[in-house]
């Protein structure tokens, strides 16, 4: 499965690191995260990480462990953004 065939909305928390880089963690898709030198790069990189996680689930036949929107709580004081990947 490639990013082009997926449709989904993902809540991403962007975390500034001490070394000046940024981490991006997908709050409603356990196991998906990435990093980058800028916030924008971290968000772009996390899209690739989402694709990789989704491919693993598709190949294994396992159910994707989505978290319901009501179960997702961003950390207060951290930036979070919803991203949509359309097929």
Residue pairs with C-beta under 8 A, 6 or more apart in sequence:
1 51
1 54
1 55
1 58
2 51
2 55
3 47
3 48
3 50
3 51
3 85
4 87
5 87
6 50
6 51
6 54
6 85
6 87
7 85
7 86
7 87
8 50
8 84
8 85
9 82
9 83
9 84
10 26
10 28
10 29
10 32
10 46
10 50
10 82
10 83
10 84
10 85
11 26
11 27
11 28
11 69
11 72
11 74
11 80
11 81
11 82
12 24
12 25
12 26
12 27
12 43
12 46
12 80
12 81
12 82
12 83
13 24
13 25
13 27
13 74
13 75
13 78
13 79
13 80
14 22
14 23
14 24
14 39
14 42
14 43
14 78
14 79
14 80
14 81
15 22
15 23
15 24
15 25
15 78
16 22
17 23
17 35
20 37
21 35
21 36
21 37
21 42
22 35
22 36
22 37
22 38
22 39
22 41
22 42
23 33
23 34
23 35
23 42
24 33
24 34
24 35
24 36
24 39
24 42
24 43
24 45
24 46
25 32
25 33
25 46
26 32
26 33
26 46
26 49
26 50
27 67
27 72
27 73
27 74
27 80
28 66
28 67
28 68
28 69
28 71
28 72
29 50
29 53
29 64
29 65
29 66
29 67
30 65
30 67
31 53
32 46
32 49
32 50
32 52
32 53
33 46
33 49
34 42
34 45
34 46
34 48
34 49
35 42
35 45
36 42
36 43
36 44
36 45
39 79
43 81
43 83
46 83
47 83
47 85
50 85
51 85
54 64
57 63
57 64
74 80
